[in-house]
Amino acid sequence: MIKEEDTLKERVEASLEKLRPVLQADGGNVELVEVTPDGIVKVKLTGACYGCPMSQMTLKMGIGRMLKKRNSGSERYCRSIIS
């Protein structure tokens, strides 16, 4: 459960935990890399999500939208980190 006193990083991680089962059902996953002081969330798509032609759609319309909604719009950007 997300509480008001949780840090932004904790709130983002809790939000990602809610989304992981959906990604894992298709063989993918998402890892939180960093939340910058100015609210930029950096994630790494893994498994089947890595290199998938739809990964940018998943990032923008799925992960990014959900993070903004669950965290009162705190995150200005959600970026994928490719390693």
Contact map, one row per residue, 1 for C-alpha under 8 A:
11100000000001000000000000000000000000000000000000000000000000000000000000000000000
11110100001001000000000000000000000000000000000000000000000000000000000000000000000
11111100001000000000000000000000000000000000000000000000000000000000000000000000000
01111100000000000000000000000000000000000000000000000000000000000000000000000000000
00111110000000000000000000000000000000000000000000000000000000000000000000000000000
01111111011000000000000000000000000000000000000000000000000000000000000000000000000
00001111111000000000000000000000000000000000000000000000000000000000000000000000000
00000111111100000000000000000000001000100000000000000000000000000000001000000000000
00000011111110000000000000000000011000000000000000000000000000000000000000000000000
00000111111111000000000000000000000000000000000000000000000000000000000000000000000
01100111111111100000000000000000000000000000000000000000000000000000001000000000000
00000001111111110000000000000000000000000000000000000000000000000010001000000000000
00000000111111111000000000000001000000000000000000000000000000000000000000000000000
11000000011111111100000000000000000000000000000000000000000000000000000000000000000
00000000001111111110000000000000000000000000000000000000000000000110010000000000000
00000000000111111111000000000100000000000000000000000000000000100010000000000000000
00000000000011111111100000000000000000000000000000000000000000000000000000000000000
00000000000001111111100000000000000000000000000000000000000000000000000000000000000
00000000000000111111111000000000000000000000000000000000000000100000000000000000000
00000000000000011111111100001100000000000000000000000000000000000000000000000000000
00000000000000001111111110000000000000000000000000000000000000000000000000000000000
00000000000000000011111111000000000000000000000000000000000000000000000000000000000
00000000000000000011111111111100000000000000000010000000000000000000000000000000000
00000000000000000001111111111000000000000000000000000000000000000000000000000000000
00000000000000000000111111110000000000000000000000000000000000000000000000000000000
00000000000000000000011111110000000000000000000100000000000000000000000000000000000
00000000000000000000001111111000000000000000001110000000000000000000000000000000000
00000000000000000000001111111100000000000000111111000000000000000000000000000000000
00000000000000000001001100111110000000000000111110000000000000000000000000000000000
00000000000000010001001000011111000000000011110000000000000000000000000000000000000
00000000000000000000000000001111100000000011110000000000000000000000000000000000000
00000000000010000000000000000111111000001111000000000000000000000000000000000000000
00000000000000000000000000000011111000001111000000000000000000000000000000000000100
00000000100000000000000000000001111100011110000000000000000000000000000000000000000
00000001100000000000000000000001111110111100000000000000000000000000000000000000000
00000000000000000000000000000000011111111000000000000000000000000000000000000000000
00000000000000000000000000000000001111110000000000000000000000000000000000000000000
00000000000000000000000000000000000111110000000000000000000000000000000000000000000
00000001000000000000000000000000001111111000000000000000000000000000000001111000000
00000000000000000000000000000000011111111100000000000000000000000000000000111110000
00000000000000000000000000000001111100111110000000000000000000000000000000111110000
00000000000000000000000000000001111000011111000000000000000000000000000000000111100
00000000000000000000000000000111110000001111100000000000000000000000000000000111100
00000000000000000000000000000111100000000111110000000000000000000000000000000001110
00000000000000000000000000011110000000000011111011000010000000000000000000000001110
00000000000000000000000000011110000000000001111111000000000000000000000000000000000
00000000000000000000000000111000000000000000111111000000000000000000000000000000000
00000000000000000000000001111000000000000000011111110000000000000000000000000000000
00000000000000000000001000111000000000000000111111110110000000000000000000000000000
00000000000000000000000000010000000000000000111111110010000000000000000000000000000
00000000000000000000000000000000000000000000000111111010000000000000000000000000000
00000000000000000000000000000000000000000000000111111110000000000000000000000000000
00000000000000000000000000000000000000000000000000111111000000000000000000000000000
00000000000000000000000000000000000000000000000010011111110000000000000000000000000
00000000000000000000000000000000000000000000100011111111111000000000000000000000000
00000000000000000000000000000000000000000000000000001111111100000000000000000000000
00000000000000000000000000000000000000000000000000000111111111000000000000000000000
00000000000000000000000000000000000000000000000000000111111111100000000000000000000
00000000000000000000000000000000000000000000000000000011111111110000000000000111000
00000000000000000000000000000000000000000000000000000001111111111000000000000100000
00000000000000000000000000000000000000000000000000000000111111111100000000000000000
00000000000000000000000000000000000000000000000000000000111111111100000000000000000
00000000000000010010000000000000000000000000000000000000011111111110000000000100000
00000000000000000000000000000000000000000000000000000000001111111111000000001100000
00000000000000000000000000000000000000000000000000000000000111111111100000000000000
00000000000000100000000000000000000000000000000000000000000011111111110000000000000
00000000000100110000000000000000000000000000000000000000000000111111111010100000000
00000000000000000000000000000000000000000000000000000000000000011111111111110000000
00000000000000000000000000000000000000000000000000000000000000001111111110000000000
00000000000000100000000000000000000000000000000000000000000000000111111110000000000
00000001001100000000000000000000000000000000000000000000000000000011111111100000000
00000000000000000000000000000000000000000000000000000000000000000001111111000000000
00000000000000000000000000000000000000000000000000000000000000000011111111110000000
00000000000000000000000000000000000000100000000000000000000000000001001111110000000
00000000000000000000000000000000000000111000000000000000000000000011001011111100000
00000000000000000000000000000000000000111000000000000000000000000001000011111100000
00000000000000000000000000000000000000111000000000000000000000010000000000111110000
00000000000000000000000000000000000000011110000000000000001100110000000000111111000
00000000000000000000000000000000000000011110000000000000001000000000000000001111100
00000000000000000000000000000000000000000111100000000000001000000000000000000111110
00000000000000000000000000000000100000000111100000000000000000000000000000000011111
00000000000000000000000000000000000000000001100000000000000000000000000000000001111
00000000000000000000000000000000000000000000000000000000000000000000000000000000111
